[in-house]
Amino acid sequence: MLALALAVVARQAVAAVSVLPGDGCPSSAAIAAHLERLGALELLSQLGTAEVKVEEPSLHVYFRDRRGESLGVRVVTATTDCAARAALAAAVIAAFAGDWAQTALVPPASVATAKTPSPQEPTSLARPPWRSEVGGMVLGIHDGDAGGFGLGVRADLGRGAWMASALFEGSSERTQPLGSGQGAYRFVRAGLGLGACMRWSRVFWDATLVPMVDRLSLRGKNLQTNETVTSWGLAFAGHTRLGWRGRRLRPFLFAGASYRVPGERMTLVDRPDKVPLSPVNAEAGLGISIAISP
């Protein structure tokens, strides 16, 4: 008999409570167990269904009638503990089901034919909200010939698993031997690209591909005539980040590489000395971003 009772409860849980895809916290079974203790699981099964989704820092509960039409949504602040989330979701569902049953004024079997409101709250197929952040980076750069340092600023706008990124970077001056002196070079570049991201409860990862307009400055050092030349080109940069999801501040580590076209070289006016510059740059560093919206 006990096994039969547990099987009935399990079927009710599958029919009445579902958890939209996420990190599995909380589970539908845990929510159903709390609803059973509250005596609300059977009532919910008669009236309709509840769908639970966690979008940090909120817990969303969507309600539908037996025809699958939306009846409303409840949003509360989520906790980080899975057991507490399950208990919170069950309490919200039980309260809604109790109010729903009192105001329906018709037997549960007739709920499917009762006129229900059509609110504009999002359903389980609705898109997640937009999120945005802006941050700064400190990076080390190397092109296979010379290394240096740089600074960067990036802004990100995302929705779901996709994001758009605006990126600005500038490097310190690097030098290579050139004739009797040295040739120095540095770049400043900016661009806009697209990327993909994955977010967990406390960690995030993303990768972006950003076409960038690149301004390369070349100048001589310790030469008889130290001229400066500016060259414009296009760089294709790939970045990946791994960071900590704080409520507002989000520190991260990142690595990237870029390829510049056209390639450049440093030359002397009165001599045939030519030093080709590598079109490939590798970089890595750390940064921190500030969340404007979750």
Phi and psi in degrees as GROMACS dihedral restraints (atoms count N, CA, C in turn):
[ dihedral_restraints ]
;  ai    aj    ak    al  type     phi  dphi    fc
    3     4     5     6     1   -61.9    20    10
    4     5     6     7     1   -42.2    20    10
    6     7     8     9     1   -62.7    20    10
    7     8     9    10     1   -38.9    20    10
    9    10    11    12     1   -64.5    20    10
   10    11    12    13     1   -41.5    20    10
   12    13    14    15     1   -64.1    20    10
   13    14    15    16     1   -41.9    20    10
   15    16    17    18     1   -64.3    20    10
   16    17    18    19     1   -37.0    20    10
   18    19    20    21     1   -64.9    20    10
   19    20    21    22     1   -39.3    20    10
   21    22    23    24     1   -63.6    20    10
   22    23    24    25     1   -43.8    20    10
   24    25    26    27     1   -62.2    20    10
   25    26    27    28     1   -41.6    20    10
   27    28    29    30     1   -62.7    20    10
   28    29    30    31     1   -42.0    20    10
   30    31    32    33     1   -64.7    20    10
   31    32    33    34     1   -39.4    20    10
   33    34    35    36     1   -62.6    20    10
   34    35    36    37     1   -40.0    20    10
   36    37    38    39     1   -63.4    20    10
   37    38    39    40     1   -44.5    20    10
   39    40    41    42     1   -62.5    20    10
   40    41    42    43     1   -40.1    20    10
   42    43    44    45     1   -75.3    20    10
   43    44    45    46     1   -35.4    20    10
   45    46    47    48     1  -100.3    20    10
   46    47    48    49     1   -32.0    20    10
   48    49    50    51     1  -125.1    20    10
   49    50    51    52     1   131.7    20    10
   51    52    53    54     1  -137.7    20    10
   52    53    54    55     1   153.5    20    10
   54    55    56    57     1  -115.7    20    10
   55    56    57    58     1   121.8    20    10
   57    58    59    60     1   -66.4    20    10
   58    59    60    61     1   154.5    20    10
   60    61    62    63     1   -51.8    20    10
   61    62    63    64     1   132.7    20    10
   63    64    65    66     1  -169.3    20    10
   64    65    66    67     1  -141.2    20    10
   66    67    68    69     1   -95.1    20    10
   67    68    69    70     1    10.8    20    10
   69    70    71    72     1    77.4    20    10
   70    71    72    73     1    16.5    20    10
   72    73    74    75     1  -131.6    20    10
   73    74    75    76     1   107.6    20    10
   75    76    77    78     1   -89.0    20    10
   76    77    78    79     1   175.2    20    10
   78    79    80    81     1   -98.3    20    10
   79    80    81    82     1   155.7    20    10
   81    82    83    84     1   -64.9    20    10
   82    83    84    85     1   -33.4    20    10
   84    85    86    87     1   -64.6    20    10
   85    86    87    88     1   -40.5    20    10
   87    88    89    90     1   -66.5    20    10
   88    89    90    91     1   -40.4    20    10
   90    91    92    93     1   -64.7    20    10
   91    92    93    94     1   -43.7    20    10
   93    94    95    96     1   -62.7    20    10
   94    95    96    97     1   -37.0    20    10
   96    97    98    99     1   -63.2    20    10
   97    98    99   100     1   -41.5    20    10
   99   100   101   102     1   -66.8    20    10
  100   101   102   103     1   -39.3    20    10
  102   103   104   105     1   -63.8    20    10
  103   104   105   106     1   -36.9    20    10
  105   106   107   108     1   -63.6    20    10
  106   107   108   109     1   -42.0    20    10
  108   109   110   111     1   -65.9    20    10
  109   110   111   112     1   -31.5    20    10
  111   112   113   114     1   -81.6    20    10
  112   113   114   115     1    -7.3    20    10
  114   115   116   117     1    73.2    20    10
  115   116   117   118     1    24.3    20    10
  117   118   119   120     1  -113.0    20    10
  118   119   120   121     1    -5.0    20    10
  120   121   122   123     1   -66.7    20    10
  121   122   123   124     1   -43.8    20    10
  123   124   125   126     1   -66.5    20    10
  124   125   126   127     1   -39.8    20    10
  126   127   128   129     1   -62.3    20    10
  127   128   129   130     1   -44.2    20    10
  129   130   131   132     1   -62.2    20    10
  130   131   132   133     1   -39.7    20    10
  132   133   134   135     1   -62.2    20    10
  133   134   135   136     1   -35.0    20    10
  135   136   137   138     1   -75.0    20    10
  136   137   138   139     1   -33.3    20    10
  138   139   140   141     1   -89.1    20    10
  139   140   141   142     1   -37.5    20    10
  141   142   143   144     1   169.7    20    10
  142   143   144   145     1  -143.9    20    10
  144   145   146   147     1  -135.0    20    10
  145   146   147   148     1   161.8    20    10
  147   148   149   150     1  -130.9    20    10
  148   149   150   151     1   135.7    20    10
  150   151   152   153     1  -118.1    20    10
  151   152   153   154     1   131.7    20    10
  153   154   155   156     1  -113.5    20    10
  154   155   156   157     1   133.4    20    10
  156   157   158   159     1  -140.6    20    10
  157   158   159   160     1   135.7    20    10
  159   160   161   162     1  -104.2    20    10
  160   161   162   163     1   121.6    20    10
  162   163   164   165     1  -127.7    20    10
  163   164   165   166     1    99.3    20    10
  165   166   167   168     1   -46.3    20    10
  166   167   168   169     1   132.0    20    10
  168   169   170   171     1  -100.1    20    10
  169   170   171   172     1    28.4    20    10
  171   172   173   174     1  -119.9    20    10
  172   173   174   175     1   155.7    20    10
  174   175   176   177     1  -115.7    20    10
  175   176   177   178     1   122.6    20    10
  177   178   179   180     1  -107.2    20    10
  178   179   180   181     1   133.4    20    10
  180   181   182   183     1  -122.6    20    10
  181   182   183   184     1   116.1    20    10
  183   184   185   186     1  -101.0    20    10
  184   185   186   187     1   134.9    20    10
  186   187   188   189     1  -113.8    20    10
  187   188   189   190     1   139.7    20    10
  189   190   191   192     1  -132.6    20    10
  190   191   192   193     1   151.2    20    10
  192   193   194   195     1   -84.2    20    10
  193   194   195   196     1  -174.2    20    10
  195   196   197   198     1   -72.5    20    10
  196   197   198   199     1   -10.7    20    10
  198   199   200   201     1   -90.4    20    10
  199   200   201   202     1    -5.2    20    10
  201   202   203   204     1    89.5    20    10
  202   203   204   205     1     8.2    20    10
  204   205   206   207     1   -86.7    20    10
  205   206   207   208     1   145.4    20    10
  207   208   209   210     1   -67.8    20    10
  208   209   210   211     1   135.1    20    10
  210   211   212   213     1  -111.3    20    10
  211   212   213   214     1   -10.4    20    10
  213   214   215   216     1   145.5    20    10
  214   215   216   217     1   178.6    20    10
  216   217   218   219     1  -143.3    20    10
  217   218   219   220     1   145.4    20    10
  219   220   221   222     1  -120.9    20    10
  220   221   222   223     1   132.8    20    10
  222   223   224   225     1  -122.5    20    10
  223   224   225   226     1   124.3    20    10
  225   226   227   228     1  -131.5    20    10
  226   227   228   229     1   163.6    20    10
  228   229   230   231     1   -74.1    20    10
  229   230   231   232     1   127.2    20    10
  231   232   233   234     1   -85.2    20    10
  232   233   234   235     1   150.3    20    10
  234   235   236   237     1   -97.5    20    10
  235   236   237   238     1   170.7    20    10
  237   238   239   240     1   -88.7    20    10
  238   239   240   241     1   -15.0    20    10
  240   241   242   243     1   -87.1    20    10
  241   242   243   244     1   128.8    20    10
  243   244   245   246     1   -64.5    20    10
  244   245   246   247     1   -40.5    20    10
  246   247   248   249     1   -63.9    20    10
  247   248   249   250     1   -41.6    20    10
  249   250   251   252     1   -66.4    20    10
  250   251   252   253     1   -35.4    20    10
  252   253   254   255     1   -63.5    20    10
  253   254   255   256     1   -42.8    20    10
  255   256   257   258     1   -62.5    20    10
  256   257   258   259     1   -43.9    20    10
  258   259   260   261     1   -64.8    20    10
  259   260   261   262     1   -39.8    20    10
  261   262   263   264     1   -65.1    20    10
  262   263   264   265     1   -45.3    20    10
  264   265   266   267     1   -61.1    20    10
  265   266   267   268     1   -41.4    20    10
  267   268   269   270     1   -64.2    20    10
  268   269   270   271     1   -40.5    20    10
  270   271   272   273     1   -64.1    20    10
  271   272   273   274     1   -41.6    20    10
  273   274   275   276     1   -63.9    20    10
  274   275   276   277     1   -43.6    20    10
  276   277   278   279     1   -64.5    20    10
  277   278   279   280     1   -44.1    20    10
  279   280   281   282     1   -62.7    20    10
  280   281   282   283     1   -42.2    20    10
  282   283   284   285     1   -64.5    20    10
  283   284   285   286     1   -43.3    20    10
  285   286   287   288     1   -65.3    20    10
  286   287   288   289     1   -44.1    20    10
  288   289   290   291     1   -62.3    20    10
  289   290   291   292     1   -39.0    20    10
  291   292   293   294     1   -63.6    20    10
  292   293   294   295     1   -46.6    20    10
  294   295   296   297     1   -64.0    20    10
  295   296   297   298     1   -40.4    20    10
  297   298   299   300     1   -60.9    20    10
  298   299   300   301     1   -46.1    20    10
  300   301   302   303     1   -65.0    20    10
  301   302   303   304     1   -35.8    20    10
  303   304   305   306     1   -72.2    20    10
  304   305   306   307     1   -31.8    20    10
  306   307   308   309     1   -95.4    20    10
  307   308   309   310     1    -9.9    20    10
  309   310   311   312     1   -66.4    20    10
  310   311   312   313     1   -38.2    20    10
  312   313   314   315     1    61.0    20    10
  313   314   315   316     1    17.3    20    10
  315   316   317   318     1  -137.3    20    10
  316   317   318   319     1   154.5    20    10
  318   319   320   321     1   -59.4    20    10
  319   320   321   322     1   150.6    20    10
  321   322   323   324     1   -53.9    20    10
  322   323   324   325     1   -35.1    20    10
  324   325   326   327     1   -65.6    20    10
  325   326   327   328     1   -20.2    20    10
  327   328   329   330     1   -99.1    20    10
  328   329   330   331     1     2.8    20    10
  330   331   332   333     1   -60.5    20    10
  331   332   333   334     1   -32.5    20    10
  333   334   335   336     1   -62.9    20    10
  334   335   336   337     1   -25.7    20    10
  336   337   338   339     1  -101.5    20    10
  337   338   339   340     1    -4.1    20    10
  339   340   341   342     1   -75.1    20    10
  340   341   342   343     1   149.1    20    10
  342   343   344   345     1   -74.7    20    10
  343   344   345   346     1   127.8    20    10
  345   346   347   348     1  -121.4    20    10
  346   347   348   349     1   151.8    20    10
  348   349   350   351     1   -67.0    20    10
  349   350   351   352     1   161.4    20    10
  351   352   353   354     1  -124.3    20    10
  352   353   354   355     1    73.0    20    10
  354   355   356   357     1   -67.6    20    10
  355   356   357   358     1   164.9    20    10
  357   358   359   360     1   -96.2    20    10
  358   359   360   361     1    13.7    20    10
  360   361   362   363     1   -64.0    20    10
  361   362   363   364     1   152.3    20    10
  363   364   365   366     1   -67.2    20    10
  364   365   366   367     1   147.4    20    10
  366   367   368   369     1  -100.0    20    10
  367   368   369   370     1  -174.7    20    10
  369   370   371   372     1   -64.2    20    10
  370   371   372   373     1   -17.7    20    10
  372   373   374   375     1   -94.6    20    10
  373   374   375   376     1    -1.4    20    10
  375   376   377   378     1   -69.5    20    10
  376   377   378   379     1   151.5    20    10
  378   379   380   381     1   -74.8    20    10
  379   380   381   382     1   149.5    20    10
  381   382   383   384     1   -69.1    20    10
  382   383   384   385     1   162.5    20    10
  384   385   386   387     1   -71.4    20    10
  385   386   387   388     1   161.3    20    10
  387   388   389   390     1   -69.9    20    10
  388   389   390   391     1   150.3    20    10
  390   391   392   393     1  -134.7    20    10
  391   392   393   394     1   148.6    20    10
  393   394   395   396     1  -145.9    20    10
  394   395   396   397     1   152.1    20    10
  396   397   398   399     1  -158.0    20    10
  397   398   399   400     1   159.7    20    10
  399   400   401   402     1  -138.5    20    10
  400   401   402   403     1   143.4    20    10
  402   403   404   405     1  -156.5    20    10
  403   404   405   406     1   175.3    20    10
  405   406   407   408     1  -125.6    20    10
  406   407   408   409     1   160.0    20    10
  408   409   410   411     1  -138.9    20    10
  409   410   411   412     1   148.3    20    10
  411   412   413   414     1  -117.6    20    10
  412   413   414   415     1   128.9    20    10
  414   415   416   417     1  -137.7    20    10
  415   416   417   418     1   152.9    20    10
  417   418   419   420     1  -105.0    20    10
  418   419   420   421     1   140.5    20    10
  420   421   422   423     1  -125.8    20    10
  421   422   423   424     1   142.3    20    10
  423   424   425   426     1  -149.2    20    10
  424   425   426   427     1   138.7    20    10
  426   427   428   429     1  -113.8    20    10
  427   428   429   430     1    12.9    20    10
  429   430   431   432     1    94.5    20    10
  430   431   432   433     1   -18.7    20    10
  432   433   434   435     1  -114.2    20    10
  433   434   435   436     1   -41.0    20    10
  435   436   437   438     1  -147.5    20    10
  436   437   438   439     1   150.5    20    10
  438   439   440   441     1  -115.1    20    10
  439   440   441   442     1   165.1    20    10
  441   442   443   444     1  -167.1    20    10
  442   443   444   445     1  -168.7    20    10
  444   445   446   447     1  -123.6    20    10
  445   446   447   448     1   168.0    20    10
  447   448   449   450     1  -160.1    20    10
  448   449   450   451     1   171.2    20    10
  450   451   452   453     1  -128.0    20    10
  451   452   453   454     1   151.5    20    10
  453   454   455   456     1  -145.7    20    10
  454   455   456   457     1   156.9    20    10
  456   457   458   459     1  -133.1    20    10
  457   458   459   460     1   136.8    20    10
  459   460   461   462     1  -139.1    20    10
  460   461   462   463     1   149.1    20    10
  462   463   464   465     1  -129.0    20    10
  463   464   465   466     1   137.3    20    10
  465   466   467   468     1  -127.8    20    10
  466   467   468   469     1   139.5    20    10
  468   469   470   471     1  -129.9    20    10
  469   470   471   472     1   120.2    20    10
  471   472   473   474     1  -133.9    20    10
  472   473   474   475     1   161.4    20    10
  474   475   476   477     1  -153.3    20    10
  475   476   477   478     1   120.9    20    10
  477   478   479   480     1    66.2    20    10
  478   479   480   481     1  -130.3    20    10
  480   481   482   483     1   -92.6    20    10
  481   482   483   484     1     3.7    20    10
  483   484   485   486     1  -116.9    20    10
  484   485   486   487     1   155.6    20    10
  486   487   488   489     1  -152.9    20    10
  487   488   489   490     1   154.8    20    10
  489   490   491   492     1  -115.3    20    10
  490   491   492   493     1   139.7    20    10
  492   493   494   495     1  -131.0    20    10
  493   494   495   496     1   134.6    20    10
  495   496   497   498     1  -106.1    20    10
  496   497   498   499     1   130.0    20    10
  498   499   500   501     1  -130.8    20    10
  499   500   501   502     1   135.1    20    10
  501   502   503   504     1  -130.4    20    10
  502   503   504   505     1   132.0    20    10
  504   505   506   507     1  -139.2    20    10
  505   506   507   508     1   148.1    20    10
  507   508   509   510     1  -140.5    20    10
  508   509   510   511     1   139.5    20    10
  510   511   512   513     1  -107.3    20    10
  511   512   513   514     1   159.1    20    10
  513   514   515   516     1   -76.2    20    10
  514   515   516   517     1   171.7    20    10
  516   517   518   519     1   -79.6    20    10
  517   518   519   520     1   132.7    20    10
  519   520   521   522     1  -116.3    20    10
  520   521   522   523     1   152.5    20    10
  522   523   524   525     1  -129.9    20    10
  523   524   525   526     1   153.5    20    10
  525   526   527   528     1  -140.2    20    10
  526   527   528   529     1   151.9    20    10
  528   529   530   531     1   -59.0    20    10
  529   530   531   532     1   137.7    20    10
  531   532   533   534     1  -148.1    20    10
  532   533   534   535     1   108.4    20    10
  534   535   536   537     1    59.9    20    10
  535   536   537   538     1  -130.3    20    10
  537   538   539   540     1   -87.8    20    10
  538   539   540   541     1    -1.0    20    10
  540   541   542   543     1  -132.6    20    10
  541   542   543   544     1  -135.8    20    10
  543   544   545   546     1  -138.7    20    10
  544   545   546   547     1   154.3    20    10
  546   547   548   549     1  -110.7    20    10
  547   548   549   550     1   130.6    20    10
  549   550   551   552     1  -112.7    20    10
  550   551   552   553     1   145.4    20    10
  552   553   554   555     1  -147.6    20    10
  553   554   555   556     1   150.4    20    10
  555   556   557   558     1  -154.5    20    10
  556   557   558   559     1   159.5    20    10
  558   559   560   561     1  -131.4    20    10
  559   560   561   562     1   155.2    20    10
  561   562   563   564     1  -132.7    20    10
  562   563   564   565     1   131.3    20    10
  564   565   566   567     1  -149.3    20    10
  565   566   567   568     1   158.3    20    10
  567   568   569   570     1  -153.2    20    10
  568   569   570   571     1   151.8    20    10
  570   571   572   573     1  -169.9    20    10
  571   572   573   574     1   177.5    20    10
  573   574   575   576     1  -133.8    20    10
  574   575   576   577     1   130.1    20    10
  576   577   578   579     1  -143.1    20    10
  577   578   579   580     1  -174.7    20    10
  579   580   581   582     1  -122.2    20    10
  580   581   582   583     1   155.3    20    10
  582   583   584   585     1  -156.1    20    10
  583   584   585   586     1   178.0    20    10
  585   586   587   588     1  -125.5    20    10
  586   587   588   589     1   151.2    20    10
  588   589   590   591     1  -142.6    20    10
  589   590   591   592     1   156.7    20    10
  591   592   593   594     1  -131.2    20    10
  592   593   594   595     1   136.7    20    10
  594   595   596   597     1  -129.6    20    10
  595   596   597   598     1   133.0    20    10
  597   598   599   600     1  -115.0    20    10
  598   599   600   601     1  -173.5    20    10
  600   601   602   603     1   -61.2    20    10
  601   602   603   604     1   -35.9    20    10
  603   604   605   606     1  -131.2    20    10
  604   605   606   607     1    -2.3    20    10
  606   607   608   609     1  -131.5    20    10
  607   608   609   610     1   147.9    20    10
  609   610   611   612     1  -135.0    20    10
  610   611   612   613     1   154.2    20    10
  612   613   614   615     1  -139.8    20    10
  613   614   615   616     1   141.2    20    10
  615   616   617   618     1  -149.0    20    10
  616   617   618   619     1   162.2    20    10
  618   619   620   621     1  -141.3    20    10
  619   620   621   622     1   136.5    20    10
  621   622   623   624     1  -134.5    20    10
  622   623   624   625     1   150.5    20    10
  624   625   626   627     1  -119.7    20    10
  625   626   627   628     1   120.9    20    10
  627   628   629   630     1  -126.9    20    10
  628   629   630   631     1   110.3    20    10
  630   631   632   633     1   -70.8    20    10
  631   632   633   634     1   135.3    20    10
  633   634   635   636     1  -134.3    20    10
  634   635   636   637     1   141.5    20    10
  636   637   638   639     1   -80.1    20    10
  637   638   639   640     1   126.9    20    10
  639   640   641   642     1  -117.4    20    10
  640   641   642   643     1   128.2    20    10
  642   643   644   645     1  -112.0    20    10
  643   644   645   646     1   113.3    20    10
  645   646   647   648     1  -105.6    20    10
  646   647   648   649     1   126.4    20    10
  648   649   650   651     1  -107.4    20    10
  649   650   651   652     1   127.1    20    10
  651   652   653   654     1  -119.0    20    10
  652   653   654   655     1   137.1    20    10
  654   655   656   657     1  -152.8    20    10
  655   656   657   658     1   156.2    20    10
  657   658   659   660     1   -89.4    20    10
  658   659   660   661     1   151.6    20    10
  660   661   662   663     1  -133.8    20    10
  661   662   663   664     1   135.0    20    10
  663   664   665   666     1    60.0    20    10
  664   665   666   667     1    32.4    20    10
  666   667   668   669     1  -109.8    20    10
  667   668   669   670     1   166.5    20    10
  669   670   671   672     1   -62.9    20    10
  670   671   672   673     1   -38.6    20    10
  672   673   674   675     1  -127.5    20    10
  673   674   675   676     1   116.1    20    10
  675   676   677   678     1   -99.8    20    10
  676   677   678   679     1    89.3    20    10
  678   679   680   681     1   -92.9    20    10
  679   680   681   682     1   157.8    20    10
  681   682   683   684     1  -119.9    20    10
  682   683   684   685     1   131.9    20    10
  684   685   686   687     1  -124.6    20    10
  685   686   687   688     1   139.7    20    10
  687   688   689   690     1  -113.4    20    10
  688   689   690   691     1   135.1    20    10
  690   691   692   693     1  -128.2    20    10
  691   692   693   694     1   137.2    20    10
  693   694   695   696     1  -108.0    20    10
  694   695   696   697     1   141.7    20    10
  696   697   698   699     1  -154.7    20    10
  697   698   699   700     1  -170.1    20    10
  699   700   701   702     1  -124.9    20    10
  700   701   702   703     1   129.8    20    10
  702   703   704   705     1  -117.1    20    10
  703   704   705   706     1   140.3    20    10
  705   706   707   708     1  -109.4    20    10
  706   707   708   709     1   113.4    20    10
  708   709   710   711     1  -114.0    20    10
  709   710   711   712     1   137.4    20    10
  711   712   713   714     1  -116.0    20    10
  712   713   714   715     1   131.3    20    10
  714   715   716   717     1  -127.2    20    10
  715   716   717   718     1   145.4    20    10
  717   718   719   720     1  -135.4    20    10
  718   719   720   721     1   142.3    20    10
  720   721   722   723     1  -129.3    20    10
  721   722   723   724     1   149.6    20    10
  723   724   725   726     1  -134.2    20    10
  724   725   726   727     1   121.0    20    10
  726   727   728   729     1  -144.8    20    10
  727   728   729   730     1   176.5    20    10
  729   730   731   732     1  -101.8    20    10
  730   731   732   733     1   129.7    20    10
  732   733   734   735     1   -89.2    20    10
  733   734   735   736     1    87.1    20    10
  735   736   737   738     1   -79.5    20    10
  736   737   738   739     1   172.6    20    10
  738   739   740   741     1   -64.2    20    10
  739   740   741   742     1   -42.0    20    10
  741   742   743   744     1  -125.8    20    10
  742   743   744   745     1   -46.2    20    10
  744   745   746   747     1   -91.4    20    10
  745   746   747   748     1   131.2    20    10
  747   748   749   750     1  -133.0    20    10
  748   749   750   751     1    90.8    20    10
  750   751   752   753     1   -70.7    20    10
  751   752   753   754     1   150.9    20    10
  753   754   755   756     1  -152.8    20    10
  754   755   756   757     1   157.6    20    10
  756   757   758   759     1  -104.8    20    10
  757   758   759   760     1   148.4    20    10
  759   760   761   762     1  -145.9    20    10
  760   761   762   763     1   158.2    20    10
  762   763   764   765     1  -143.6    20    10
  763   764   765   766     1   153.6    20    10
  765   766   767   768     1  -163.4    20    10
  766   767   768   769     1   170.9    20    10
  768   769   770   771     1  -148.5    20    10
  769   770   771   772     1   154.3    20    10
  771   772   773   774     1  -142.4    20    10
  772   773   774   775     1   156.9    20    10
  774   775   776   777     1  -131.5    20    10
  775   776   777   778     1   127.8    20    10
  777   778   779   780     1  -107.4    20    10
  778   779   780   781     1   138.5    20    10
  780   781   782   783     1  -132.0    20    10
  781   782   783   784     1   138.9    20    10
  783   784   785   786     1   -78.9    20    10
  784   785   786   787     1   165.1    20    10
  786   787   788   789     1   -70.0    20    10
  787   788   789   790     1   155.0    20    10
  789   790   791   792     1  -126.0    20    10
  790   791   792   793     1   161.5    20    10
  792   793   794   795     1  -146.3    20    10
  793   794   795   796     1   154.0    20    10
  795   796   797   798     1   -99.7    20    10
  796   797   798   799     1   134.6    20    10
  798   799   800   801     1  -135.0    20    10
  799   800   801   802     1   161.7    20    10
  801   802   803   804     1  -102.3    20    10
  802   803   804   805     1   148.0    20    10
  804   805   806   807     1   -66.3    20    10
  805   806   807   808     1   -42.6    20    10
  807   808   809   810     1  -105.3    20    10
  808   809   810   811     1     8.2    20    10
  810   811   812   813     1  -141.7    20    10
  811   812   813   814     1   156.8    20    10
  813   814   815   816     1   -83.8    20    10
  814   815   816   817     1    10.2    20    10
  816   817   818   819     1   -60.3    20    10
  817   818   819   820     1   129.7    20    10
  819   820   821   822     1  -135.2    20    10
  820   821   822   823     1   127.5    20    10
  822   823   824   825     1  -119.0    20    10
  823   824   825   826     1   104.2    20    10
  825   826   827   828     1   -70.6    20    10
  826   827   828   829     1   140.3    20    10
  828   829   830   831     1   -97.6    20    10
  829   830   831   832     1   136.3    20    10
  831   832   833   834     1   -65.0    20    10
  832   833   834   835     1   132.2    20    10
  834   835   836   837     1   -76.7    20    10
  835   836   837   838     1   -10.5    20    10
  837   838   839   840     1  -100.0    20    10
  838   839   840   841     1   132.3    20    10
  840   841   842   843     1  -126.7    20    10
  841   842   843   844     1   134.1    20    10
  843   844   845   846     1  -110.8    20    10
  844   845   846   847     1   144.1    20    10
  846   847   848   849     1  -146.2    20    10
  847   848   849   850     1   154.4    20    10
  849   850   851   852     1  -156.4    20    10
  850   851   852   853     1   156.2    20    10
  852   853   854   855     1   174.6    20    10
  853   854   855   856     1  -157.5    20    10
  855   856   857   858     1  -137.6    20    10
  856   857   858   859     1   161.0    20    10
  858   859   860   861     1  -159.7    20    10
  859   860   861   862     1   180.0    20    10
  861   862   863   864     1  -147.3    20    10
  862   863   864   865     1   140.4    20    10
  864   865   866   867     1  -123.5    20    10
  865   866   867   868     1   157.6    20    10
  867   868   869   870     1  -114.4    20    10
  868   869   870   871     1   122.9    20    10
  870   871   872   873     1   -76.1    20    10
  871   872   873   874     1   121.3    20    10
  873   874   875   876     1   -84.1    20    10
  874   875   876   877     1   -41.7    20    10
  876   877   878   879     1  -136.9    20    10
  877   878   879   880     1   147.5    20    10
